[in-house]
Amino acid sequence: MSDQSAGFVPDPGAWTAAQPPPVRHTYGLTVRDHGLTTAVGLLMKTLPYALARFGILLAYTVACILWIIIAFGGAAWLGTHIAQAFGVLWFVLCVVGIGWFWGTVLRYALHLLACGHVAVLTELIVKGQVGNGTESMLSYGKRTVLDRFGEVNILFGMNMLVRGILNSFHRTLDWIDQLIPIPGLESLSSLLTIVLRAATRYLDKVILSYNLARDDGNPWVGAREGLVYYAQNAKPILITSVWIVILERVLTVVLWLVLLAPAAAITVMLPAGVRQAGGIITVLIAILLAGTIRSAFIKPLFLIMMMVRFHALTENQPINQTWDDRLASVSDKFRTMGSGAT
């Protein structure tokens, strides 16, 4: 006896409702291991970007040293030869005006360079090669940034928006104090703050990587989905952030010690009359150089780890509407982002 003859008419909606929501991206992965060794390998493959970042930061460090000399020297000269008010005005203009200008220009230049680096890394993570294999990494990154210049600029302004949304989301997590792997330190809010910053520091670039892999041309949709995916996978991503914080602190201390050793040796060889002043200068140079190396080589390692972790977790994973609704309920900024995604 057939179903229809028995008076039973199947409801297609019942079967449709049982199906999981569709996956909104269709790209595959060639890299899924988010460990430090894999990150070092990808950094070495994209070394031109790390070297370019190092060159820019080194030039900026030298410019900052010269700017400090000009700011203090000019203020002292004007205060002595003209009037104290002119010296104060010169110093304020240097610190507030020129300092803000250079900080903005440097941040934007590094943002463009980082976006090119993310484009190349995304190709390696998703396809295993850059473009069709005939284009250099720097050329491919430059072309991608120019082709998506509007999206890159949106991302530059989206950083604070993303952080605000995630801060609202983090306050709703009741298990977050269990992330610290050291007994007795779970209650230290400063450590939790560092971990959360490590997670949010790189997420704007991770969202760019997700947009590039999706390749649908709508950065707002990709950003919204990227935040929902982060919420869906918050615990494993934040656990990765804990280890990123630990590794970053260890590598930074080692780097400072390595650079302070030659600074101490140079200071010992200086004449006694200038040893104290020379020691201050060599230590200052070592600290500035350590900061430059850390920003150029160490931080990109952790960006790579976070990118690979995100892509591996979200591979073939559908968007959970519950998390979308939860983010919308805790953050007005997320709802505002939704208006741009439509």
Buried (B, 14 or more C-beta within 10 A) or exposed (E): EEEEEEEEEEEEEEEEEEEEEEEBBEBEBEBEEBEBEBBBBBBEBBEBBBEBBBEBBBEBBEEBBEBEEEBBEBBEEBBEEEEEEBBEBBBEBBBEEEBEEBEEEBEEEBBBBBBBBBBBBBBBBBBEEBBEEEEEBBEBBBBBBEEBEEBBBBBBEBBEBBBBBBBBBBEBBEEBBEBBEEEEEBEEEEBBEBBBBBBBBBBBBBBBBBBBBBEEEBBBBBBBBBBBBBBBBBEBBBBBBBBBBBBBEEBBEEBBEEBBEEBEEBBEEBEEEEEEEBBEBBBEBBBBBBBBBBBBBBBBBBBBBBBBBBBBBBEEBBBBEEBBEBBBEBBEBBEEBBEBEE
